[in-house]
């Protein structure tokens, strides 16, 4: 949670969330948000539903809703990026890099939920 607040406050990130159709009836809403077309294939995203995106290379963000606990997100995000050749900062924060990219991940439980986490992935092309 501290990382999420610090990241958002320091960087002033703002995400443009796309409205979603109401679950109580009829479509008519805007379709769910999609990943930017220029997002590099070499940079994986955690499994989740894209809630919004912002920016363009060299600095892009994606907001995701992940259906698991914050603790599980931390573990799975670390495994995901390390298994794709990214190095994690030695201080254990969720910052991963290769020679071409830096990925910073922030997250927090969604409305204090033990089973849903809001995750923001910030991609910097180096």
VOZA-150078 format. One record per residue (C-alpha): residue number from 1; residue in three letters; y, z, x. Coordinates in Angstrom, 3 decimals, decimal comma. Layout:
+-----+-----+----------+----------+----------+
:   k :   r :       c2 :       c3 :       c1 :
+-----+-----+----------+----------+----------+
: NUM : Ala :        Y :        Z :        X :
...
+-----+-----+----------+----------+----------+
// end
This chain:
+-----+-----+----------+----------+----------+
:   k :   r :       c2 :       c3 :       c1 :
+-----+-----+----------+----------+----------+
:   1 : Unk :    0,000 :    0,000 :    0,000 :
:   2 : Unk :    2,393 :    0,836 :    2,828 :
:   3 : Unk :    1,702 :   -2,541 :    4,418 :
:   4 : Unk :    2,408 :   -4,310 :    1,133 :
:   5 : Unk :    5,697 :   -2,496 :    0,600 :
:   6 : Unk :    6,748 :   -2,914 :    4,232 :
:   7 : Unk :    5,880 :   -6,603 :    4,293 :
:   8 : Unk :    7,701 :   -7,384 :    1,085 :
:   9 : Unk :   10,724 :   -5,302 :    2,042 :
:  10 : Unk :   10,985 :   -6,599 :    5,580 :
:  11 : Unk :   10,445 :  -10,231 :    4,784 :
:  12 : Unk :   12,067 :  -10,327 :    1,403 :
:  13 : Unk :    9,166 :  -12,354 :    0,064 :
:  14 : Unk :    9,474 :  -13,538 :   -3,485 :
:  15 : Unk :    6,654 :  -15,239 :   -5,273 :
:  16 : Unk :    7,048 :  -17,614 :   -8,152 :
:  17 : Unk :    4,303 :  -16,650 :  -10,554 :
:  18 : Unk :    3,295 :  -19,254 :  -13,055 :
:  19 : Unk :    3,066 :  -18,060 :  -16,656 :
:  20 : Unk :   -0,445 :  -18,032 :  -18,067 :
:  21 : Unk :   -1,505 :  -18,771 :  -21,645 :
:  22 : Unk :   -1,957 :  -15,739 :  -23,860 :
:  23 : Unk :   -5,499 :  -14,426 :  -24,162 :
:  24 : Unk :   -4,839 :  -13,735 :  -27,873 :
:  25 : Unk :   -4,793 :  -17,188 :  -29,152 :
:  26 : Unk :   -4,002 :  -20,744 :  -28,579 :
:  27 : Unk :   -3,237 :  -22,366 :  -25,309 :
:  28 : Unk :    0,163 :  -23,876 :  -25,098 :
:  29 : Unk :    1,005 :  -21,954 :  -21,934 :
:  30 : Unk :    1,588 :  -23,340 :  -18,502 :
:  31 : Unk :   -1,656 :  -23,946 :  -16,585 :
:  32 : Unk :   -2,538 :  -21,390 :  -13,910 :
:  33 : Unk :   -0,812 :  -21,739 :  -10,548 :
:  34 : Unk :   -2,439 :  -23,855 :   -7,858 :
:  35 : Unk :   -2,464 :  -23,689 :   -4,096 :
:  36 : Unk :    0,169 :  -25,763 :   -2,304 :
:  37 : Unk :   -1,040 :  -29,268 :   -1,471 :
:  38 : Unk :   -0,108 :  -28,823 :    2,197 :
:  39 : Unk :   -2,114 :  -25,590 :    2,693 :
:  40 : Unk :   -4,236 :  -26,246 :    5,818 :
:  41 : Unk :   -8,001 :  -26,518 :    5,320 :
:  42 : Unk :   -8,453 :  -24,474 :    8,522 :
:  43 : Unk :   -6,907 :  -21,421 :    6,836 :
:  44 : Unk :   -9,222 :  -19,884 :    4,237 :
:  45 : Unk :   -8,031 :  -17,735 :    1,363 :
:  46 : Unk :   -9,767 :  -14,657 :   -0,026 :
:  47 : Unk :  -11,670 :  -15,329 :   -3,243 :
:  48 : Unk :   -9,328 :  -14,763 :   -6,159 :
:  49 : Unk :   -7,145 :  -16,383 :   -8,788 :
:  50 : Unk :   -3,901 :  -17,913 :   -7,540 :
:  51 : Unk :   -1,036 :  -16,193 :   -9,355 :
:  52 : Unk :    1,820 :  -17,965 :   -7,616 :
:  53 : Unk :    2,951 :  -19,731 :   -4,470 :
:  54 : Unk :    6,170 :  -20,113 :   -2,544 :
:  55 : Unk :    7,470 :  -21,911 :    0,512 :
:  56 : Unk :    6,309 :  -24,841 :    2,548 :
:  57 : Unk :    5,086 :  -25,242 :    6,105 :
:  58 : Unk :    5,832 :  -23,568 :    8,446 :
:  59 : Unk :    6,118 :  -20,498 :    6,144 :
:  60 : Unk :    4,151 :  -20,266 :    2,900 :
:  61 : Unk :    2,926 :  -17,478 :    0,654 :
:  62 : Unk :    0,203 :  -17,264 :   -1,959 :
:  63 : Unk :   -0,242 :  -14,445 :   -4,463 :
:  64 : Unk :   -3,798 :  -13,808 :   -5,611 :
:  65 : Unk :   -5,505 :  -11,537 :   -8,092 :
:  66 : Unk :   -8,781 :  -10,392 :   -6,541 :
:  67 : Unk :  -11,425 :   -8,727 :   -8,711 :
:  68 : Unk :  -12,413 :   -5,948 :   -6,365 :
:  69 : Unk :  -10,994 :   -2,714 :   -4,987 :
:  70 : Unk :   -8,264 :   -2,601 :   -2,360 :
:  71 : Unk :  -10,708 :   -1,071 :    0,149 :
:  72 : Unk :  -13,133 :   -3,946 :   -0,383 :
:  73 : Unk :  -10,294 :   -6,465 :   -0,003 :
:  74 : Unk :   -9,406 :   -4,985 :    3,402 :
:  75 : Unk :  -13,028 :   -5,276 :    4,567 :
:  76 : Unk :  -13,643 :   -8,747 :    3,150 :
:  77 : Unk :  -10,320 :  -10,189 :    4,375 :
:  78 : Unk :  -11,040 :   -8,945 :    7,885 :
:  79 : Unk :  -14,537 :  -10,455 :    7,795 :
:  80 : Unk :  -13,208 :  -13,736 :    6,349 :
:  81 : Unk :  -10,567 :  -14,410 :    8,987 :
:  82 : Unk :  -12,566 :  -13,164 :   11,971 :
:  83 : Unk :  -15,527 :  -15,335 :   10,910 :
:  84 : Unk :  -13,169 :  -18,348 :   10,853 :
:  85 : Unk :  -12,032 :  -17,806 :   14,452 :
:  86 : Unk :   -8,880 :  -15,757 :   13,829 :
:  87 : Unk :   -8,127 :  -12,735 :   16,015 :
:  88 : Unk :   -6,957 :   -9,536 :   14,372 :
:  89 : Unk :   -4,092 :   -7,561 :   15,879 :
:  90 : Unk :   -5,479 :   -4,643 :   17,886 :
:  91 : Unk :   -3,608 :   -2,105 :   15,739 :
:  92 : Unk :   -5,925 :   -2,891 :   12,806 :
:  93 : Unk :   -3,245 :   -4,264 :   10,486 :
:  94 : Unk :   -4,159 :   -7,276 :    8,397 :
:  95 : Unk :   -2,520 :   -9,783 :   10,734 :
:  96 : Unk :   -4,751 :  -12,561 :   12,054 :
:  97 : Unk :   -3,947 :  -15,478 :   14,331 :
:  98 : Unk :   -5,175 :  -18,572 :   16,105 :
:  99 : Unk :   -3,204 :  -20,793 :   18,433 :
: 100 : Unk :   -1,963 :  -22,751 :   15,391 :
: 101 : Unk :   -1,536 :  -20,128 :   12,634 :
: 102 : Unk :   -0,634 :  -16,529 :   11,881 :
: 103 : Unk :   -1,817 :  -15,013 :    8,607 :
: 104 : Unk :   -0,476 :  -11,707 :    7,298 :
: 105 : Unk :   -2,210 :  -10,158 :    4,294 :
: 106 : Unk :   -0,802 :   -7,429 :    2,067 :
: 107 : Unk :   -2,363 :   -5,885 :   -0,997 :
: 108 : Unk :   -2,201 :   -3,121 :   -3,545 :
: 109 : Unk :   -4,302 :   -2,032 :   -6,488 :
: 110 : Unk :   -3,163 :   -3,807 :   -9,640 :
: 111 : Unk :   -1,646 :   -1,192 :  -11,954 :
: 112 : Unk :   -3,690 :    1,544 :  -10,205 :
: 113 : Unk :   -6,907 :   -0,343 :  -10,989 :
: 114 : Unk :  -10,005 :    0,483 :   -8,929 :
: 115 : Unk :  -11,390 :   -3,012 :   -9,613 :
: 116 : Unk :   -8,434 :   -5,407 :   -9,277 :
: 117 : Unk :   -6,106 :   -5,967 :   -6,334 :
: 118 : Unk :   -2,913 :   -7,971 :   -5,984 :
: 119 : Unk :   -3,030 :   -9,754 :   -2,627 :
: 120 : Unk :   -0,287 :  -11,708 :   -0,879 :
: 121 : Unk :   -1,180 :  -14,043 :    1,984 :
: 122 : Unk :    1,681 :  -15,152 :    4,203 :
: 123 : Unk :    0,887 :  -18,168 :    6,394 :
: 124 : Unk :    3,021 :  -19,117 :    9,367 :
: 125 : Unk :    2,323 :  -22,371 :   11,181 :
: 126 : Unk :    3,037 :  -21,782 :   14,871 :
+-----+-----+----------+----------+----------+
// end
